[in-house]
């Protein structure tokens, strides 16, 4: 977790679909009591979007930048 309350998670292929990611997120939320948690997900990563939606996260933005 970052200072901005962003959650990052990576589950190795052989451990996916075993609820480890869900358990890890729920344990983190239970231990670290905050008002908001953020998860940055690629718009192309449908599986991650579904994962966070199932945990009741809401889509708030797609971000673009050109410098």
N, CA, C and O atoms as a CHARMM CRD file, in Angstrom:
* protein
*
  268
    1    1 UNK  N      0.84800  -1.17000   0.00000 PROA 1      0.00000
    2    1 UNK  CA     0.00000   0.00000   0.00000 PROA 1      0.00000
    3    1 UNK  C      0.89400   1.23200   0.00000 PROA 1      0.00000
    4    1 UNK  O      1.92200   1.26900   0.67600 PROA 1      0.00000
    5    2 UNK  N      0.48900   2.23700  -0.76600 PROA 2      0.00000
    6    2 UNK  CA     1.26600   3.46700  -0.84700 PROA 2      0.00000
    7    2 UNK  C      0.74500   4.49800   0.15300 PROA 2      0.00000
    8    2 UNK  O     -0.24100   4.26100   0.85100 PROA 2      0.00000
    9    3 UNK  N      1.41200   5.62800   0.20900 PROA 3      0.00000
   10    3 UNK  CA     0.96000   6.72400   1.07600 PROA 3      0.00000
   11    3 UNK  C     -0.39000   7.28400   0.63900 PROA 3      0.00000
   12    3 UNK  O     -1.06800   7.95500   1.41600 PROA 3      0.00000
   13    4 UNK  N     -0.78000   7.00500  -0.60900 PROA 4      0.00000
   14    4 UNK  CA    -2.07000   7.47900  -1.12700 PROA 4      0.00000
   15    4 UNK  C     -3.15800   6.41600  -0.97600 PROA 4      0.00000
   16    4 UNK  O     -4.22400   6.52300  -1.58300 PROA 4      0.00000
   17    5 UNK  N     -2.88800   5.39400  -0.16800 PROA 5      0.00000
   18    5 UNK  CA    -3.84300   4.30000   0.08700 PROA 5      0.00000
   19    5 UNK  C     -4.13200   3.46400  -1.15500 PROA 5      0.00000
   20    5 UNK  O     -5.22200   2.90800  -1.29300 PROA 5      0.00000
   21    6 UNK  N     -3.15600   3.37400  -2.06000 PROA 6      0.00000
   22    6 UNK  CA    -3.31800   2.56900  -3.26600 PROA 6      0.00000
   23    6 UNK  C     -2.90900   1.12900  -2.96300 PROA 6      0.00000
   24    6 UNK  O     -1.87300   0.87900  -2.34700 PROA 6      0.00000
   25    7 UNK  N     -3.73400   0.19900  -3.40400 PROA 7      0.00000
   26    7 UNK  CA    -3.46800  -1.21700  -3.19000 PROA 7      0.00000
   27    7 UNK  C     -2.87400  -1.80000  -4.46700 PROA 7      0.00000
   28    7 UNK  O     -3.40500  -1.59600  -5.55900 PROA 7      0.00000
   29    8 UNK  N     -1.78400  -2.51900  -4.32300 PROA 8      0.00000
   30    8 UNK  CA    -1.20300  -3.25000  -5.44200 PROA 8      0.00000
   31    8 UNK  C     -1.17500  -4.72500  -5.08200 PROA 8      0.00000
   32    8 UNK  O     -0.81900  -5.09000  -3.96200 PROA 8      0.00000
   33    9 UNK  N     -1.54500  -5.56100  -6.01800 PROA 9      0.00000
   34    9 UNK  CA    -1.57300  -6.98700  -5.73300 PROA 9      0.00000
   35    9 UNK  C     -1.13400  -7.75300  -6.97600 PROA 9      0.00000
   36    9 UNK  O     -1.53500  -7.42200  -8.09200 PROA 9      0.00000
   37   10 UNK  N     -0.32000  -8.76400  -6.77900 PROA 10     0.00000
   38   10 UNK  CA     0.09700  -9.64400  -7.86000 PROA 10     0.00000
   39   10 UNK  C      0.04600 -11.06600  -7.33100 PROA 10     0.00000
   40   10 UNK  O      0.65200 -11.38000  -6.30700 PROA 10     0.00000
   41   11 UNK  N     -0.66600 -11.90600  -8.02000 PROA 11     0.00000
   42   11 UNK  CA    -0.77500 -13.31600  -7.64200 PROA 11     0.00000
   43   11 UNK  C     -0.17800 -14.14000  -8.78400 PROA 11     0.00000
   44   11 UNK  O     -0.62100 -14.04100  -9.92800 PROA 11     0.00000
   45   12 UNK  N      0.82300 -14.94700  -8.46600 PROA 12     0.00000
   46   12 UNK  CA     1.43800 -15.80000  -9.48800 PROA 12     0.00000
   47   12 UNK  C      0.37900 -16.70200 -10.11500 PROA 12     0.00000
   48   12 UNK  O     -0.57600 -17.12000  -9.46000 PROA 12     0.00000
   49   13 UNK  N      0.57400 -16.98900 -11.39400 PROA 13     0.00000
   50   13 UNK  CA    -0.40000 -17.73500 -12.18400 PROA 13     0.00000
   51   13 UNK  C     -0.87800 -19.00300 -11.47400 PROA 13     0.00000
   52   13 UNK  O     -2.07600 -19.28600 -11.45700 PROA 13     0.00000
   53   14 UNK  N      0.04200 -19.76400 -10.89400 PROA 14     0.00000
   54   14 UNK  CA    -0.34000 -21.04100 -10.27700 PROA 14     0.00000
   55   14 UNK  C     -1.18100 -20.88100  -9.00800 PROA 14     0.00000
   56   14 UNK  O     -1.76800 -21.85200  -8.53100 PROA 14     0.00000
   57   15 UNK  N     -1.24200 -19.66900  -8.46200 PROA 15     0.00000
   58   15 UNK  CA    -2.02800 -19.42700  -7.25000 PROA 15     0.00000
   59   15 UNK  C     -3.30400 -18.63500  -7.52500 PROA 15     0.00000
   60   15 UNK  O     -4.07600 -18.36100  -6.60600 PROA 15     0.00000
   61   16 UNK  N     -3.53000 -18.26700  -8.78800 PROA 16     0.00000
   62   16 UNK  CA    -4.73700 -17.50800  -9.12200 PROA 16     0.00000
   63   16 UNK  C     -5.96700 -18.40900  -9.03800 PROA 16     0.00000
   64   16 UNK  O     -5.86900 -19.63200  -9.13900 PROA 16     0.00000
   65   17 UNK  N     -7.11900 -17.78100  -8.85300 PROA 17     0.00000
   66   17 UNK  CA    -8.41900 -18.46000  -8.74300 PROA 17     0.00000
   67   17 UNK  C     -8.52100 -19.36200  -7.52100 PROA 17     0.00000
   68   17 UNK  O     -9.25700 -20.34900  -7.53600 PROA 17     0.00000
   69   18 UNK  N     -7.78500 -19.03000  -6.46200 PROA 18     0.00000
   70   18 UNK  CA    -7.85100 -19.78400  -5.21200 PROA 18     0.00000
   71   18 UNK  C     -8.26700 -18.88100  -4.04500 PROA 18     0.00000
   72   18 UNK  O     -8.17400 -19.27700  -2.88300 PROA 18     0.00000
   73   19 UNK  N     -8.72600 -17.66600  -4.36500 PROA 19     0.00000
   74   19 UNK  CA    -9.18800 -16.67300  -3.38400 PROA 19     0.00000
   75   19 UNK  C     -8.08300 -16.07100  -2.52500 PROA 19     0.00000
   76   19 UNK  O     -8.37700 -15.40900  -1.53000 PROA 19     0.00000
   77   20 UNK  N     -6.81000 -16.28600  -2.88800 PROA 20     0.00000
   78   20 UNK  CA    -5.71600 -15.69400  -2.11000 PROA 20     0.00000
   79   20 UNK  C     -5.72800 -14.17000  -2.21800 PROA 20     0.00000
   80   20 UNK  O     -5.50100 -13.47600  -1.22700 PROA 20     0.00000
   81   21 UNK  N     -5.99000 -13.64900  -3.41100 PROA 21     0.00000
   82   21 UNK  CA    -6.03500 -12.20100  -3.59700 PROA 21     0.00000
   83   21 UNK  C     -7.13300 -11.56500  -2.77200 PROA 21     0.00000
   84   21 UNK  O     -6.91500 -10.55200  -2.10900 PROA 21     0.00000
   85   22 UNK  N     -8.30400 -12.15500  -2.81300 PROA 22     0.00000
   86   22 UNK  CA    -9.43600 -11.64000  -2.04200 PROA 22     0.00000
   87   22 UNK  C     -9.13000 -11.66900  -0.55300 PROA 22     0.00000
   88   22 UNK  O     -9.38800 -10.69800   0.15800 PROA 22     0.00000
   89   23 UNK  N     -8.57800 -12.78600  -0.08100 PROA 23     0.00000
   90   23 UNK  CA    -8.24200 -12.89500   1.34200 PROA 23     0.00000
   91   23 UNK  C     -7.19700 -11.85700   1.74100 PROA 23     0.00000
   92   23 UNK  O     -7.28700 -11.26500   2.81700 PROA 23     0.00000
   93   24 UNK  N     -6.20500 -11.63700   0.87700 PROA 24     0.00000
   94   24 UNK  CA    -5.15100 -10.65900   1.18600 PROA 24     0.00000
   95   24 UNK  C     -5.72900  -9.25200   1.29100 PROA 24     0.00000
   96   24 UNK  O     -5.40700  -8.51900   2.22700 PROA 24     0.00000
   97   25 UNK  N     -6.58000  -8.86600   0.33900 PROA 25     0.00000
   98   25 UNK  CA    -7.19100  -7.53400   0.36800 PROA 25     0.00000
   99   25 UNK  C     -8.06500  -7.36300   1.60400 PROA 25     0.00000
  100   25 UNK  O     -7.99300  -6.33500   2.27700 PROA 25     0.00000
  101   26 UNK  N     -8.88100  -8.35300   1.90300 PROA 26     0.00000
  102   26 UNK  CA    -9.76400  -8.25100   3.07200 PROA 26     0.00000
  103   26 UNK  C     -8.97100  -8.20400   4.37300 PROA 26     0.00000
  104   26 UNK  O     -9.35800  -7.49600   5.30300 PROA 26     0.00000
  105   27 UNK  N     -7.86900  -8.94700   4.45400 PROA 27     0.00000
  106   27 UNK  CA    -7.01800  -8.88700   5.64800 PROA 27     0.00000
  107   27 UNK  C     -6.38200  -7.50600   5.78700 PROA 27     0.00000
  108   27 UNK  O     -6.31100  -6.96300   6.88900 PROA 27     0.00000
  109   28 UNK  N     -5.92300  -6.93900   4.67800 PROA 28     0.00000
  110   28 UNK  CA    -5.32600  -5.61200   4.70200 PROA 28     0.00000
  111   28 UNK  C     -6.34000  -4.57900   5.17800 PROA 28     0.00000
  112   28 UNK  O     -6.03800  -3.75800   6.04400 PROA 28     0.00000
  113   29 UNK  N     -7.53600  -4.62100   4.61400 PROA 29     0.00000
  114   29 UNK  CA    -8.58300  -3.67600   5.00000 PROA 29     0.00000
  115   29 UNK  C     -8.95800  -3.84400   6.46200 PROA 29     0.00000
  116   29 UNK  O     -9.23300  -2.85900   7.14700 PROA 29     0.00000
  117   30 UNK  N     -8.97200  -5.07500   6.94600 PROA 30     0.00000
  118   30 UNK  CA    -9.28800  -5.33500   8.34700 PROA 30     0.00000
  119   30 UNK  C     -8.20600  -4.79900   9.28400 PROA 30     0.00000
  120   30 UNK  O     -8.51400  -4.29400  10.36300 PROA 30     0.00000
  121   31 UNK  N     -6.93400  -4.90600   8.87500 PROA 31     0.00000
  122   31 UNK  CA    -5.82900  -4.46500   9.72100 PROA 31     0.00000
  123   31 UNK  C     -5.56700  -2.96500   9.62300 PROA 31     0.00000
  124   31 UNK  O     -5.25000  -2.32200  10.62300 PROA 31     0.00000
  125   32 UNK  N     -5.69800  -2.41100   8.42500 PROA 32     0.00000
  126   32 UNK  CA    -5.38800  -0.99800   8.18500 PROA 32     0.00000
  127   32 UNK  C     -6.70400  -0.26700   7.95000 PROA 32     0.00000
  128   32 UNK  O     -7.22400  -0.24500   6.83400 PROA 32     0.00000
  129   33 UNK  N     -7.22400   0.31500   8.98600 PROA 33     0.00000
  130   33 UNK  CA    -8.53400   0.98100   8.93300 PROA 33     0.00000
  131   33 UNK  C     -8.40900   2.37400   8.32500 PROA 33     0.00000
  132   33 UNK  O     -7.90400   3.29700   8.96400 PROA 33     0.00000
  133   34 UNK  N     -8.87400   2.51700   7.08700 PROA 34     0.00000
  134   34 UNK  CA    -8.86500   3.79800   6.39700 PROA 34     0.00000
  135   34 UNK  C    -10.25500   4.07000   5.83400 PROA 34     0.00000
  136   34 UNK  O    -11.09200   3.17100   5.75600 PROA 34     0.00000
  137   35 UNK  N    -10.49000   5.30900   5.44600 PROA 35     0.00000
  138   35 UNK  CA   -11.77600   5.66800   4.83900 PROA 35     0.00000
  139   35 UNK  C    -11.86100   5.23800   3.38500 PROA 35     0.00000
  140   35 UNK  O    -12.93800   4.89800   2.89600 PROA 35     0.00000
  141   36 UNK  N    -10.71200   5.25200   2.68400 PROA 36     0.00000
  142   36 UNK  CA   -10.69100   4.95000   1.25900 PROA 36     0.00000
  143   36 UNK  C     -9.46700   4.11200   0.91500 PROA 36     0.00000
  144   36 UNK  O     -8.40600   4.25800   1.52100 PROA 36     0.00000
  145   37 UNK  N     -9.63200   3.24600  -0.05400 PROA 37     0.00000
  146   37 UNK  CA    -8.54100   2.46300  -0.62400 PROA 37     0.00000
  147   37 UNK  C     -8.65300   2.59600  -2.14000 PROA 37     0.00000
  148   37 UNK  O     -9.75600   2.57700  -2.68500 PROA 37     0.00000
  149   38 UNK  N     -7.53100   2.72700  -2.81300 PROA 38     0.00000
  150   38 UNK  CA    -7.52500   2.86600  -4.26500 PROA 38     0.00000
  151   38 UNK  C     -6.81600   1.66600  -4.88600 PROA 38     0.00000
  152   38 UNK  O     -5.85200   1.14500  -4.32600 PROA 38     0.00000
  153   39 UNK  N     -7.30000   1.23700  -6.03800 PROA 39     0.00000
  154   39 UNK  CA    -6.65000   0.18300  -6.81300 PROA 39     0.00000
  155   39 UNK  C     -6.58200   0.65600  -8.25700 PROA 39     0.00000
  156   39 UNK  O     -7.61800   0.82800  -8.90000 PROA 39     0.00000
  157   40 UNK  N     -5.38800   0.86800  -8.77200 PROA 40     0.00000
  158   40 UNK  CA    -5.22200   1.27900 -10.16400 PROA 40     0.00000
  159   40 UNK  C     -5.19600   0.04300 -11.04600 PROA 40     0.00000
  160   40 UNK  O     -4.35600  -0.84100 -10.87200 PROA 40     0.00000
  161   41 UNK  N     -6.11800  -0.01100 -11.98900 PROA 41     0.00000
  162   41 UNK  CA    -6.27000  -1.17700 -12.85800 PROA 41     0.00000
  163   41 UNK  C     -6.31500  -0.70700 -14.31100 PROA 41     0.00000
  164   41 UNK  O     -6.98200   0.27600 -14.63300 PROA 41     0.00000
  165   42 UNK  N     -5.61300  -1.40500 -15.16700 PROA 42     0.00000
  166   42 UNK  CA    -5.64500  -1.09600 -16.59100 PROA 42     0.00000
  167   42 UNK  C     -7.06300  -1.28400 -17.14200 PROA 42     0.00000
  168   42 UNK  O     -7.74700  -2.23900 -16.77400 PROA 42     0.00000
  169   43 UNK  N     -7.50300  -0.38800 -18.01200 PROA 43     0.00000
  170   43 UNK  CA    -8.81800  -0.57900 -18.64400 PROA 43     0.00000
  171   43 UNK  C     -8.89200  -1.86700 -19.47300 PROA 43     0.00000
  172   43 UNK  O     -9.98500  -2.34000 -19.78500 PROA 43     0.00000
  173   44 UNK  N     -7.75400  -2.42500 -19.82200 PROA 44     0.00000
  174   44 UNK  CA    -7.71300  -3.66600 -20.58900 PROA 44     0.00000
  175   44 UNK  C     -7.73300  -4.91400 -19.70500 PROA 44     0.00000
  176   44 UNK  O     -7.91600  -6.02500 -20.20200 PROA 44     0.00000
  177   45 UNK  N     -7.54500  -4.73200 -18.40500 PROA 45     0.00000
  178   45 UNK  CA    -7.47400  -5.87800 -17.49000 PROA 45     0.00000
  179   45 UNK  C     -8.86500  -6.17200 -16.91000 PROA 45     0.00000
  180   45 UNK  O     -9.19600  -5.76200 -15.79700 PROA 45     0.00000
  181   46 UNK  N     -9.64400  -6.87900 -17.68400 PROA 46     0.00000
  182   46 UNK  CA   -11.03400  -7.16900 -17.31100 PROA 46     0.00000
  183   46 UNK  C    -11.10500  -8.04400 -16.05900 PROA 46     0.00000
  184   46 UNK  O    -11.97900  -7.84600 -15.21500 PROA 46     0.00000
  185   47 UNK  N    -10.19800  -9.00000 -15.93500 PROA 47     0.00000
  186   47 UNK  CA   -10.20900  -9.87000 -14.75000 PROA 47     0.00000
  187   47 UNK  C     -9.97900  -9.07100 -13.47600 PROA 47     0.00000
  188   47 UNK  O    -10.65600  -9.30000 -12.47400 PROA 47     0.00000
  189   48 UNK  N     -9.02800  -8.12900 -13.50000 PROA 48     0.00000
  190   48 UNK  CA    -8.76200  -7.30700 -12.31100 PROA 48     0.00000
  191   48 UNK  C     -9.93500  -6.37900 -12.02300 PROA 48     0.00000
  192   48 UNK  O    -10.27200  -6.15000 -10.86100 PROA 48     0.00000
  193   49 UNK  N    -10.55900  -5.84200 -13.07100 PROA 49     0.00000
  194   49 UNK  CA   -11.72800  -4.98800 -12.87100 PROA 49     0.00000
  195   49 UNK  C    -12.84000  -5.76800 -12.17500 PROA 49     0.00000
  196   49 UNK  O    -13.45400  -5.28100 -11.22600 PROA 49     0.00000
  197   50 UNK  N    -13.08500  -6.96100 -12.65100 PROA 50     0.00000
  198   50 UNK  CA   -14.12200  -7.80900 -12.04400 PROA 50     0.00000
  199   50 UNK  C    -13.77400  -8.14000 -10.59300 PROA 50     0.00000
  200   50 UNK  O    -14.63700  -8.11300  -9.71600 PROA 50     0.00000
  201   51 UNK  N    -12.50500  -8.45200 -10.35300 PROA 51     0.00000
  202   51 UNK  CA   -12.03000  -8.77100  -9.00600 PROA 51     0.00000
  203   51 UNK  C    -12.34200  -7.63900  -8.03100 PROA 51     0.00000
  204   51 UNK  O    -12.90900  -7.87200  -6.96300 PROA 51     0.00000
  205   52 UNK  N    -11.97100  -6.41000  -8.40200 PROA 52     0.00000
  206   52 UNK  CA   -12.19800  -5.28600  -7.49100 PROA 52     0.00000
  207   52 UNK  C    -13.67200  -4.90800  -7.39900 PROA 52     0.00000
  208   52 UNK  O    -14.12400  -4.46800  -6.34100 PROA 52     0.00000
  209   53 UNK  N    -14.42500  -5.06800  -8.47400 PROA 53     0.00000
  210   53 UNK  CA   -15.87000  -4.82000  -8.40000 PROA 53     0.00000
  211   53 UNK  C    -16.52900  -5.79000  -7.42700 PROA 53     0.00000
  212   53 UNK  O    -17.42500  -5.40300  -6.67600 PROA 53     0.00000
  213   54 UNK  N    -16.09300  -7.04500  -7.43600 PROA 54     0.00000
  214   54 UNK  CA   -16.64500  -8.03400  -6.50100 PROA 54     0.00000
  215   54 UNK  C    -16.33100  -7.68200  -5.05200 PROA 54     0.00000
  216   54 UNK  O    -17.05300  -8.08500  -4.13900 PROA 54     0.00000
  217   55 UNK  N    -15.25000  -6.92600  -4.84200 PROA 55     0.00000
  218   55 UNK  CA   -14.90300  -6.46400  -3.49700 PROA 55     0.00000
  219   55 UNK  C    -15.53500  -5.10300  -3.18100 PROA 55     0.00000
  220   55 UNK  O    -15.17900  -4.46400  -2.19000 PROA 55     0.00000
  221   56 UNK  N    -16.46700  -4.66700  -4.02200 PROA 56     0.00000
  222   56 UNK  CA   -17.24400  -3.43800  -3.86300 PROA 56     0.00000
  223   56 UNK  C    -16.44500  -2.15900  -4.12300 PROA 56     0.00000
  224   56 UNK  O    -16.84400  -1.08800  -3.66700 PROA 56     0.00000
  225   57 UNK  N    -15.32800  -2.25000  -4.84600 PROA 57     0.00000
  226   57 UNK  CA   -14.63400  -1.05800  -5.30500 PROA 57     0.00000
  227   57 UNK  C    -15.44600  -0.48000  -6.46100 PROA 57     0.00000
  228   57 UNK  O    -16.11300  -1.21800  -7.18700 PROA 57     0.00000
  229   58 UNK  N    -15.38800   0.84100  -6.63100 PROA 58     0.00000
  230   58 UNK  CA   -16.12300   1.51300  -7.69400 PROA 58     0.00000
  231   58 UNK  C    -15.13600   2.18900  -8.64600 PROA 58     0.00000
  232   58 UNK  O    -14.13000   2.75000  -8.21200 PROA 58     0.00000
  233   59 UNK  N    -15.43000   2.13000  -9.93200 PROA 59     0.00000
  234   59 UNK  CA   -14.62100   2.81100 -10.93100 PROA 59     0.00000
  235   59 UNK  C    -14.82100   4.31600 -10.78400 PROA 59     0.00000
  236   59 UNK  O    -15.95500   4.79600 -10.78500 PROA 59     0.00000
  237   60 UNK  N    -13.71600   5.06400 -10.65500 PROA 60     0.00000
  238   60 UNK  CA   -13.83800   6.51300 -10.50000 PROA 60     0.00000
  239   60 UNK  C    -13.15100   7.28700 -11.61500 PROA 60     0.00000
  240   60 UNK  O    -13.45400   8.46400 -11.81200 PROA 60     0.00000
  241   61 UNK  N    -12.22400   6.65900 -12.35900 PROA 61     0.00000
  242   61 UNK  CA   -11.55700   7.41500 -13.41700 PROA 61     0.00000
  243   61 UNK  C    -10.72900   6.52100 -14.32600 PROA 61     0.00000
  244   61 UNK  O    -10.26900   5.45100 -13.92600 PROA 61     0.00000
  245   62 UNK  N    -10.55200   6.97800 -15.54400 PROA 62     0.00000
  246   62 UNK  CA    -9.49300   6.51000 -16.43600 PROA 62     0.00000
  247   62 UNK  C     -8.57600   7.71700 -16.57800 PROA 62     0.00000
  248   62 UNK  O     -9.07300   8.81800 -16.81200 PROA 62     0.00000
  249   63 UNK  N     -7.29700   7.56800 -16.45300 PROA 63     0.00000
  250   63 UNK  CA    -6.37600   8.70900 -16.42600 PROA 63     0.00000
  251   63 UNK  C     -5.49900   8.71200 -17.66600 PROA 63     0.00000
  252   63 UNK  O     -4.94300   7.68100 -18.04500 PROA 63     0.00000
  253   64 UNK  N     -5.37700   9.86800 -18.29400 PROA 64     0.00000
  254   64 UNK  CA    -4.49800  10.05500 -19.44700 PROA 64     0.00000
  255   64 UNK  C     -3.58100  11.23200 -19.16600 PROA 64     0.00000
  256   64 UNK  O     -3.96400  12.16900 -18.46600 PROA 64     0.00000
  257   65 UNK  N     -2.37200  11.18600 -19.70900 PROA 65     0.00000
  258   65 UNK  CA    -1.45500  12.31900 -19.59200 PROA 65     0.00000
  259   65 UNK  C     -0.61700  12.38900 -20.85200 PROA 65     0.00000
  260   65 UNK  O     -0.26500  11.36200 -21.43200 PROA 65     0.00000
  261   66 UNK  N     -0.29800  13.61000 -21.27800 PROA 66     0.00000
  262   66 UNK  CA     0.62100  13.85900 -22.38300 PROA 66     0.00000
  263   66 UNK  C      1.55000  14.95400 -21.91500 PROA 66     0.00000
  264   66 UNK  O      1.10200  16.03400 -21.53200 PROA 66     0.00000
  265   67 UNK  N      2.82300  14.68700 -21.94400 PROA 67     0.00000
  266   67 UNK  CA     3.80100  15.69900 -21.50000 PROA 67     0.00000
  267   67 UNK  C      4.74400  16.05100 -22.62600 PROA 67     0.00000
  268   67 UNK  O      5.63500  16.88100 -22.44900 PROA 67     0.00000
